[in-house]
Amino acid sequence: MITPMTKAWETELLWTGEELTKKSKMKHEGGGLLILGIGALALGVFNHLLFHMIYESDIMWIVVTVVCVLLGVILTGLGVKMMSKTGASVAEMTAKDSGYSAEEILEFYRECRQPDALLLSLISQPTREKDFMKVGFLTKNWLRLPNRLYHGVMRISDMAVIWYEESALPGYDPGIFTIKSDGNMLYVKCKPDVGTELVAALAGRNPESITARRFTFEGDHYDAFQNPKKAADLYRMRRHSTIDKKSPRE
């Protein structure tokens, strides 16, 4: 489904500026390590007090106890330390996974609230509870693919190749394949009617993007699935050539 963004969709499916930049303590990550550490310490104590008789060698009994205790101490210490650390914001995590800066990610989400922004959804009525992380967005300059919350964000000008693959490929069901200008490949599983609609809409925003998996250019054969970097290199070369032709000559 492709539909214009509304105020209701914005409220339901977009992070606010505060949510994008807020940094929280790493309590969950630290708590997980703390639990593992306490568990390892307990195992070491139980091994020393209760399981002596199962060992044929006292040395092995002592070694297992010492290893469990040391591991427990290390994990507990790391857990306590991590709980006091501040984690990355949503904008920073998205920037890390997508290859852009946090400022560019904030620019993308600001564009999502502009009148020309579009909602990209694999279902007809997405909700915040079930689909907040599954929808995508298309703006004047940016794209977030559905089901690709962080690393699915890209500039439209960086969308080198996009096509819908109707047949299953090794490790993939039918769906949309996108090659970024850096050669990274992204995939979204979806049905043919949804996939072809999305590909047409996205390619329409970037007419220079290549819309076929296999193609030939100047006698050279390309397969974007088998060699995404080669296809991305061609896109960048053609794009730079186009930009150079448009640039004023001195």
Contacts in CASP RR format, 6 or more apart in sequence:
PFRMAT RR
TARGET T0000
AUTHOR 0000-0000-0000
METHOD contacts of the structure
MODEL  1
MITPMTKAWETELLWTGEELTKKSKMKHEGGGLLILGIGALALGVFNHLL
FHMIYESDIMWIVVTVVCVLLGVILTGLGVKMMSKTGASVAEMTAKDSGY
SAEEILEFYRECRQPDALLLSLISQPTREKDFMKVGFLTKNWLRLPNRLY
HGVMRISDMAVIWYEESALPGYDPGIFTIKSDGNMLYVKCKPDVGTELVA
ALAGRNPESITARRFTFEGDHYDAFQNPKKAADLYRMRRHSTIDKKSPRE
1 119 0 8 1.000
1 120 0 8 1.000
1 121 0 8 1.000
1 122 0 8 1.000
1 123 0 8 1.000
1 124 0 8 1.000
1 194 0 8 1.000
2 118 0 8 1.000
2 119 0 8 1.000
2 120 0 8 1.000
2 138 0 8 1.000
2 197 0 8 1.000
2 198 0 8 1.000
2 201 0 8 1.000
3 9 0 8 1.000
3 118 0 8 1.000
3 119 0 8 1.000
3 121 0 8 1.000
4 115 0 8 1.000
4 117 0 8 1.000
4 118 0 8 1.000
4 119 0 8 1.000
5 112 0 8 1.000
5 113 0 8 1.000
5 117 0 8 1.000
5 118 0 8 1.000
5 119 0 8 1.000
5 137 0 8 1.000
9 119 0 8 1.000
10 112 0 8 1.000
10 113 0 8 1.000
12 126 0 8 1.000
12 127 0 8 1.000
12 128 0 8 1.000
12 132 0 8 1.000
13 119 0 8 1.000
13 126 0 8 1.000
13 128 0 8 1.000
13 131 0 8 1.000
13 132 0 8 1.000
13 135 0 8 1.000
14 109 0 8 1.000
14 112 0 8 1.000
14 113 0 8 1.000
14 137 0 8 1.000
15 90 0 8 1.000
15 109 0 8 1.000
17 106 0 8 1.000
17 109 0 8 1.000
19 90 0 8 1.000
20 89 0 8 1.000
20 90 0 8 1.000
20 91 0 8 1.000
20 105 0 8 1.000
20 106 0 8 1.000
20 109 0 8 1.000
21 89 0 8 1.000
21 90 0 8 1.000
21 91 0 8 1.000
21 106 0 8 1.000
22 89 0 8 1.000
22 90 0 8 1.000
23 86 0 8 1.000
23 87 0 8 1.000
23 88 0 8 1.000
23 89 0 8 1.000
23 92 0 8 1.000
24 86 0 8 1.000
24 87 0 8 1.000
25 83 0 8 1.000
25 84 0 8 1.000
25 85 0 8 1.000
25 86 0 8 1.000
25 87 0 8 1.000
26 82 0 8 1.000
26 83 0 8 1.000
26 85 0 8 1.000
26 86 0 8 1.000
26 87 0 8 1.000
27 83 0 8 1.000
29 79 0 8 1.000
29 82 0 8 1.000
30 78 0 8 1.000
30 79 0 8 1.000
30 80 0 8 1.000
30 82 0 8 1.000
30 83 0 8 1.000
31 79 0 8 1.000
31 82 0 8 1.000
31 83 0 8 1.000
32 79 0 8 1.000
33 75 0 8 1.000
33 76 0 8 1.000
33 77 0 8 1.000
33 78 0 8 1.000
33 79 0 8 1.000
33 82 0 8 1.000
34 75 0 8 1.000
34 76 0 8 1.000
34 77 0 8 1.000
34 79 0 8 1.000
34 80 0 8 1.000
34 83 0 8 1.000
36 72 0 8 1.000
36 75 0 8 1.000
37 71 0 8 1.000
37 72 0 8 1.000
37 73 0 8 1.000
37 74 0 8 1.000
37 75 0 8 1.000
37 76 0 8 1.000
37 79 0 8 1.000
38 72 0 8 1.000
38 76 0 8 1.000
39 72 0 8 1.000
40 68 0 8 1.000
40 69 0 8 1.000
40 71 0 8 1.000
40 72 0 8 1.000
40 75 0 8 1.000
41 68 0 8 1.000
41 69 0 8 1.000
41 72 0 8 1.000
41 73 0 8 1.000
41 76 0 8 1.000
43 68 0 8 1.000
44 64 0 8 1.000
44 65 0 8 1.000
44 68 0 8 1.000
44 69 0 8 1.000
45 69 0 8 1.000
47 61 0 8 1.000
47 64 0 8 1.000
47 65 0 8 1.000
47 68 0 8 1.000
48 61 0 8 1.000
48 65 0 8 1.000
51 61 0 8 1.000
52 58 0 8 1.000
52 61 0 8 1.000
55 61 0 8 1.000
55 64 0 8 1.000
88 96 0 8 1.000
89 102 0 8 1.000
91 102 0 8 1.000
91 105 0 8 1.000
91 106 0 8 1.000
91 109 0 8 1.000
92 102 0 8 1.000
93 150 0 8 1.000
94 100 0 8 1.000
94 102 0 8 1.000
94 105 0 8 1.000
94 149 0 8 1.000
94 150 0 8 1.000
94 151 0 8 1.000
94 153 0 8 1.000
95 101 0 8 1.000
95 102 0 8 1.000
95 104 0 8 1.000
95 105 0 8 1.000
96 150 0 8 1.000
97 150 0 8 1.000
97 151 0 8 1.000
97 152 0 8 1.000
98 105 0 8 1.000
98 150 0 8 1.000
98 151 0 8 1.000
98 152 0 8 1.000
98 153 0 8 1.000
98 154 0 8 1.000
100 153 0 8 1.000
100 154 0 8 1.000
100 155 0 8 1.000
104 155 0 8 1.000
105 153 0 8 1.000
107 141 0 8 1.000
107 142 0 8 1.000
108 137 0 8 1.000
108 139 0 8 1.000
108 141 0 8 1.000
108 142 0 8 1.000
108 144 0 8 1.000
108 153 0 8 1.000
111 117 0 8 1.000
111 139 0 8 1.000
111 140 0 8 1.000
111 141 0 8 1.000
111 142 0 8 1.000
112 137 0 8 1.000
112 139 0 8 1.000
112 142 0 8 1.000
114 139 0 8 1.000
114 140 0 8 1.000
116 139 0 8 1.000
116 140 0 8 1.000
117 137 0 8 1.000
117 138 0 8 1.000
117 139 0 8 1.000
117 140 0 8 1.000
118 137 0 8 1.000
118 138 0 8 1.000
118 139 0 8 1.000
118 201 0 8 1.000
119 126 0 8 1.000
119 135 0 8 1.000
119 136 0 8 1.000
119 137 0 8 1.000
120 135 0 8 1.000
120 136 0 8 1.000
120 137 0 8 1.000
120 138 0 8 1.000
120 144 0 8 1.000
120 145 0 8 1.000
120 146 0 8 1.000
120 198 0 8 1.000
120 201 0 8 1.000
121 131 0 8 1.000
121 134 0 8 1.000
121 135 0 8 1.000
121 136 0 8 1.000
121 146 0 8 1.000
122 134 0 8 1.000
122 146 0 8 1.000
122 147 0 8 1.000
122 188 0 8 1.000
122 190 0 8 1.000
122 191 0 8 1.000
122 194 0 8 1.000
123 131 0 8 1.000
126 132 0 8 1.000
126 134 0 8 1.000
126 135 0 8 1.000
133 147 0 8 1.000
133 149 0 8 1.000
134 146 0 8 1.000
134 147 0 8 1.000
135 146 0 8 1.000
136 143 0 8 1.000
136 144 0 8 1.000
136 145 0 8 1.000
136 146 0 8 1.000
136 148 0 8 1.000
137 143 0 8 1.000
137 144 0 8 1.000
138 144 0 8 1.000
138 156 0 8 1.000
138 201 0 8 1.000
138 202 0 8 1.000
138 205 0 8 1.000
141 155 0 8 1.000
141 156 0 8 1.000
141 157 0 8 1.000
142 153 0 8 1.000
142 154 0 8 1.000
142 155 0 8 1.000
142 156 0 8 1.000
143 152 0 8 1.000
143 153 0 8 1.000
143 154 0 8 1.000
143 155 0 8 1.000
143 156 0 8 1.000
143 159 0 8 1.000
143 202 0 8 1.000
143 205 0 8 1.000
144 152 0 8 1.000
144 153 0 8 1.000
144 154 0 8 1.000
145 152 0 8 1.000
145 154 0 8 1.000
145 176 0 8 1.000
145 178 0 8 1.000
145 186 0 8 1.000
145 188 0 8 1.000
146 188 0 8 1.000
146 190 0 8 1.000
146 198 0 8 1.000
147 188 0 8 1.000
147 189 0 8 1.000
148 186 0 8 1.000
148 188 0 8 1.000
151 186 0 8 1.000
152 186 0 8 1.000
154 178 0 8 1.000
154 180 0 8 1.000
156 202 0 8 1.000
156 205 0 8 1.000
156 206 0 8 1.000
157 181 0 8 1.000
157 206 0 8 1.000
157 239 0 8 1.000
158 180 0 8 1.000
158 181 0 8 1.000
158 182 0 8 1.000
159 178 0 8 1.000
159 180 0 8 1.000
159 181 0 8 1.000
159 202 0 8 1.000
159 206 0 8 1.000
159 209 0 8 1.000
160 179 0 8 1.000
160 180 0 8 1.000
160 181 0 8 1.000
160 183 0 8 1.000
160 209 0 8 1.000
160 210 0 8 1.000
160 231 0 8 1.000
160 232 0 8 1.000
160 235 0 8 1.000
160 236 0 8 1.000
161 177 0 8 1.000
161 178 0 8 1.000
161 179 0 8 1.000
161 209 0 8 1.000
161 210 0 8 1.000
161 211 0 8 1.000
161 212 0 8 1.000
161 213 0 8 1.000
161 224 0 8 1.000
161 228 0 8 1.000
161 231 0 8 1.000
161 232 0 8 1.000
161 235 0 8 1.000
162 176 0 8 1.000
162 177 0 8 1.000
162 178 0 8 1.000
162 179 0 8 1.000
162 199 0 8 1.000
162 202 0 8 1.000
162 203 0 8 1.000
162 209 0 8 1.000
162 210 0 8 1.000
162 211 0 8 1.000
163 176 0 8 1.000
163 177 0 8 1.000
163 199 0 8 1.000
163 211 0 8 1.000
163 212 0 8 1.000
163 213 0 8 1.000
163 224 0 8 1.000
164 174 0 8 1.000
164 175 0 8 1.000
164 176 0 8 1.000
164 177 0 8 1.000
164 192 0 8 1.000
164 195 0 8 1.000
164 196 0 8 1.000
164 198 0 8 1.000
164 199 0 8 1.000
165 172 0 8 1.000
165 174 0 8 1.000
165 175 0 8 1.000
165 176 0 8 1.000
165 177 0 8 1.000
165 213 0 8 1.000
165 225 0 8 1.000
166 174 0 8 1.000
166 192 0 8 1.000
167 174 0 8 1.000
168 174 0 8 1.000
169 225 0 8 1.000
172 187 0 8 1.000
172 189 0 8 1.000
173 189 0 8 1.000
174 189 0 8 1.000
174 190 0 8 1.000
174 191 0 8 1.000
174 192 0 8 1.000
175 187 0 8 1.000
175 188 0 8 1.000
175 189 0 8 1.000
175 190 0 8 1.000
175 195 0 8 1.000
176 187 0 8 1.000
176 188 0 8 1.000
176 190 0 8 1.000
176 195 0 8 1.000
176 198 0 8 1.000
176 199 0 8 1.000
177 185 0 8 1.000
177 186 0 8 1.000
177 187 0 8 1.000
177 213 0 8 1.000
177 224 0 8 1.000
177 225 0 8 1.000
178 185 0 8 1.000
178 186 0 8 1.000
178 187 0 8 1.000
178 188 0 8 1.000
178 202 0 8 1.000
179 185 0 8 1.000
179 186 0 8 1.000
179 224 0 8 1.000
179 228 0 8 1.000
179 231 0 8 1.000
179 232 0 8 1.000
179 235 0 8 1.000
180 186 0 8 1.000
180 232 0 8 1.000
181 232 0 8 1.000
181 235 0 8 1.000
181 236 0 8 1.000
181 239 0 8 1.000
182 232 0 8 1.000
183 228 0 8 1.000
183 229 0 8 1.000
183 231 0 8 1.000
183 232 0 8 1.000
184 228 0 8 1.000
185 224 0 8 1.000
185 225 0 8 1.000
185 228 0 8 1.000
188 195 0 8 1.000
188 198 0 8 1.000
190 198 0 8 1.000
199 211 0 8 1.000
202 209 0 8 1.000
203 209 0 8 1.000
203 211 0 8 1.000
208 235 0 8 1.000
208 238 0 8 1.000
208 239 0 8 1.000
208 242 0 8 1.000
209 235 0 8 1.000
210 224 0 8 1.000
210 231 0 8 1.000
210 234 0 8 1.000
210 235 0 8 1.000
212 224 0 8 1.000
213 223 0 8 1.000
213 224 0 8 1.000
213 225 0 8 1.000
214 221 0 8 1.000
214 222 0 8 1.000
214 223 0 8 1.000
214 224 0 8 1.000
215 221 0 8 1.000
215 222 0 8 1.000
215 224 0 8 1.000
216 222 0 8 1.000
217 234 0 8 1.000
222 230 0 8 1.000
222 231 0 8 1.000
222 234 0 8 1.000
223 231 0 8 1.000
224 231 0 8 1.000
END
